[in-house]
Amino acid sequence: KKLRTKAVKSNPLQASLYAPCSEAEEISFRESIVAFGIQQPLDVLPAKNKAGYPEFTLRDGHRRLQAALDLHLPVVLVFVRYDLLEMTRAEFDASFIRAGTDRRNLPTLDLCRLLFKLEATETGRPEGQCDFADVAAKRFVAERIGKDLRTVARYARLLTVPLPIQTAVARGDLPLV
């Protein structure tokens, strides 16, 4: 379905779960879209969904949407996910997080952030609040990323510090010790 680009709504979890890409990555991404177009439709929720999100809230495709907005594209192709209509908010949030963990080029820190949030959502913590000190949560993350608990504990501690420090570690400017 074609939809006005400005009608698509960003998922409110997006900003809290994903560190921004570098300006160079964004420029390269926009250049690719100019050259080849948006190859995959954006995944959006239908109206009156059980999760309570507004119609056309994104499940997947935030970078594609931002590039379309930056390039002033009037319309984008969307896939309205009627199969998600009856999902509760927690189920949809978990689905949104799982979509993010499927990305092959996701840095380990970002993957840990997503998996801690997924564990919190799936275990029913209030508003999916992460417990970075919880051993079961660390085990959940460790099993999915193939790292030992000690390494995951380091990432968990890093996720509690301000985002600029997290970004510096992710870029390799600061070591993860």
Secondary structure, DSSP 4 states (H G I P E B T S, - for coil): -EEEGGG-B--TTHHHH-PPPPHHHHHHHHHHHHHH---SPEEEPPTT-TT-PPTTBEEE-HHHHHHHHHTT-SEEEEEE-GGGTT--HHHHHHHHHHHHHT-TT--HHHHHHHHHHHHHHHTT-GGG---TT-HHHHHHHHHHHT--HHHHHHHHHHTTS-HHHHHHHHHTSS---
